[in-house]
Amino acid sequence: MNGTAPRRVCMVCSGNICRSPMAEVVLRARLAEAGEGDRFVVDSAGTGDWHAGDHADPRTTDALLAAGYDTAPDAHVARAFARDWFARYDVVVAMDRGHERALRALAATPEERAKVKLLRTFTTGPGAAAPGAARTGDLDVPDPYYGDDSDFADSLRIIEEAMPGLAAWLVETDAGHR
């Protein structure tokens, strides 16, 4: 690193115990694999505070461990995204369009709203959302909370499909901030 502060990224879902902790772990892993981990700080939060202080859902941790990610069951503590956090983060990544709307509504300025990105818009290749996906819901990472272990594995797979594109975009746009 050249002495410039790392860019800060926050992954956001509903309660910060399922999708966003998965996305946080996966993005950190992809950036580290690319040799770019020291250029970014990756966190996560929820749009709501009903799970604040809780650890990640055990099914989240199980899915991550089964996929080979290095994470501890008690490593994550849920929290809610606050309006003043837009000053703290350079990029805020929503897991679905409801989170995207909530975050943009929370933003006070056009610059803050521009920081909000939808994760699946970064998916490329066979897992990419089809044309018109914004109308059909294909841009949302489904919430596995009320499902079973396979739903958590499916959400993780969808998150993983978007990460190469997101990581590449972050590295590419980071060059302009240096």
Stockholm file with secondary structure:
# STOCKHOLM 1.0

chainA/1-178         MNGTAPRRVCMVCSGNICRSPMAEVVLRARLAEAGEGDRFVVDSAGTGDWHAGDHADPRTTDALLAAGYDTAPDAHVARAFARDWFARYDVVVAMDRGHERALRALAATPEERAKVKLLRTFTTGPGAAAPGAARTGDLDVPDPYYGDDSDFADSLRIIEEAMPGLAAWLVETDAGHR
#=GR chainA/1-178 SS CCSCCCEEEEEEESSSSSHHHHHHHHHHHHHHHTTCGGGEEEEEEESSCTTTTCCCCHHHHHHHHHTTCCCCTTSCCCCBCCGGGGGTCSEEEESSHHHHHHHHHHCSSHHHHHTEEEGGGGCCGGGSCCTTHHHHTTTSCCCCTTSCHHHHHHHHHHHHHHHHHHHHHHHHHHHTTC
#=GC SS_cons         CCSCCCEEEEEEESSSSSHHHHHHHHHHHHHHHTTCGGGEEEEEEESSCTTTTCCCCHHHHHHHHHTTCCCCTTSCCCCBCCGGGGGTCSEEEESSHHHHHHHHHHCSSHHHHHTEEEGGGGCCGGGSCCTTHHHHTTTSCCCCTTSCHHHHHHHHHHHHHHHHHHHHHHHHHHHTTC
//
